[in-house]
Amino acid sequence: MVIGTQVVSYNDNLYQLIRTFHEKADFPVNEAKEYYNCDTVLRKEGRLYFCRLIEEAQVITEDNGEIQLVEETQDSKETNEEGSSEGEVIPPTAD
């Protein structure tokens, strides 16, 4: 996700707002959805909001020189014996 983009909350999900258009009867919604690589179109007050679902974060850890993906969601977090979350958040590196 690009810094400075708008985020829309709808039905307990977060969406990255890609583009908006005025709603018209002959607007090619499916073609625009594919063109902008959007998975969701929301409608409100005469506007169409082309969005991408923001998926839950996935924690990536490094163990013995190998990078492993540890999937965690808010609903199911694995904990170790002390009760803390497994895994380590790796800060992003500058490219």
N, C-alpha and C positions, 0 to 999 in steps of 0.2 A: 504494500500500500504506500502511496506517495504521501509525504508529509504535506499537510495543508488541504487535503481533500475532505469533503464533507461526509459525515457519517449519519445515517438515518436509522432510527430504532423503530421496529415494527414487529408485533407478535413475539416479543422476547428474543428477537434476533437483531444483529447489527448488520447494516449494509453499507458498502462504499458507494456513494453517489457518483455516477459516471457522467450522466447527461440528462437534461430535462428538455421537454418539448411541450408546446401547447397541444392539447388534445383536439384532434380533428377526426371526423368520421372515416375518412379514407387514409388515415396515417398508417404506413406499413410497419406495424409494431414488431412482428416476427423478424422482418428483414433488419430493422434497426437493432433489435435485441442481438441478433447474430453478428451484425457489423461491429457493434461496440463490445462484443464478447461479454454480455450481461446474462445473468441467470434469472433475474427477477425484474419485473416491471410493476411499479406501484402507481396508483392513480389517486390524485387528491386535488380538489378545487379546480378542475379543468386542465391539470398538468399531468404529464406522464414522467415518471422518475425511473430512469434506467439504472439499475444497481447490480452490484455483485455482493453475494453473501460473504460476510467475514467469518471464516471458520474459527473454531476455538483454537487456542494456541497449542502448539506441540513443543515439548521441551526436548532439546537435543543435548546429549551428554557425551563426553569423551572419556573412554575407559580403555586403558592400556594401549593408547595410540590409535584406537579405532573409534570412529564416531558412530554412536547408536542413537536411534530415535526412540524416545520414551513418550508414548501418547498419554496425555493426561487431560481429563476434562473436569469441569466443576462437579459433575455428578459422581465420578469415580476416580479418586486419587488413591494411589497405592502409598502406604506408609511403612516405614521400617519400624524396628522394635521400639525406638524412642518416640515414635509418633510423628516424626518430621517427614516431609515429602522427600521421596527419592529423587535423585537427579540434581543437576547443577545447571543454572541458566548461564549460557555463554553469551557475553555481550557481542553485538555485531562488530565486524571488522571493517575498516575503511578500504574500499576497492580502488 
